[in-house]
Amino acid sequence: MSLKTDYKDDIYEGSRRYRITPNEDGTSTITDATTYTQKGDKFGQNDINAINVEINKMQRTIVVTLPAAGWSAAAPYTQRVAVPGILATDNPELHPYTPKDLAAEELKLRQKFTGMITDGDTEDGYATFYCGAKKPTADFPVLLKGVSASE
């Protein structure tokens, strides 16, 4: 998703000016009478909601397990797995999944296997992982950061 990046401020000389016109019912109407050299953009709920959706997505992580038996037979080795909530427009970051209480040997193995992944693609509900030269020989989890919200 591309967010608007060319907002402009109002530009005018001096102070803003307003015209107050009395209404028949005793109320008044206030009209902006400022002379602008540039009219600025409005920023509203749609803008902030779109920004917040993107920020929330950047923070969301999901753990996906890649089974050793799921890799294709020939290089480049590929594997397509279900990832709840992921969209074709997502471009998540891939990280080894290494909780703090993981044994050192398992930590090294997960880092090694995650390092074998050379590329990836997303589609609605699925991610495809690629290993260009070697494929992992055991099941291992990876962490994806930046996945859209769960369905």
Long-range contacts (C-beta under 8 A, 24 or more apart in sequence): 1-50, 1-53, 1-54, 1-89, 3-47, 3-50, 3-51, 3-54, 4-41, 4-47, 7-40, 7-41, 7-43, 8-38, 8-39, 8-40, 8-41, 9-38, 9-40, 10-34, 10-36, 10-38, 10-39, 10-40, 11-36, 11-37, 11-38, 11-40, 12-36, 12-37, 13-37, 56-149, 57-90, 57-146, 57-147, 57-148, 57-149, 58-145, 58-146, 59-145, 60-85, 60-145, 60-146, 60-147, 60-148, 60-149, 61-143, 61-144, 61-145, 61-147, 62-86, 62-143, 62-144, 62-147, 63-97, 63-141, 63-142, 63-143, 63-144, 64-127, 64-141, 64-142, 64-143, 64-144, 65-139, 65-140, 65-141, 65-142, 66-113, 66-129, 66-136, 66-139, 66-140, 66-141, 66-142, 67-139, 68-135, 68-136, 68-137, 68-138, 68-139, 71-131, 71-135, 71-136, 75-131, 75-132, 75-133, 75-135, 76-118, 76-119, 76-130, 76-131, 76-132, 77-130, 77-131, 77-132, 77-134, 77-135, 78-128, 78-129, 78-130, 78-131, 79-128, 79-129, 80-126, 80-127, 80-128, 80-129, 81-126, 81-127, 81-128, 81-129, 82-125, 82-126, 83-122, 83-125, 83-126, 83-127, 83-144, 83-147, 84-125, 84-150, 84-151, 85-147, 85-148, 85-149, 85-150, 85-151, 86-122, 86-123, 86-124, 86-125, 86-126, 86-127, 86-144, 86-147, 86-148, 87-122, 87-124, 87-148, 88-122, 88-123, 88-124, 89-122, 89-148, 90-122, 90-146, 90-147, 90-148, 91-122, 91-146, 92-122, 92-127, 92-144, 92-145, 92-146, 92-147, 93-144, 93-145, 93-146, 94-120, 94-142, 94-143, 94-144, 95-142, 95-143, 95-144, 95-145, 96-142, 96-143, 97-140, 97-141, 97-142, 97-143, 109-138, 109-140, 110-140, 110-141, 113-138, 113-140, 114-140, 114-142, 117-142
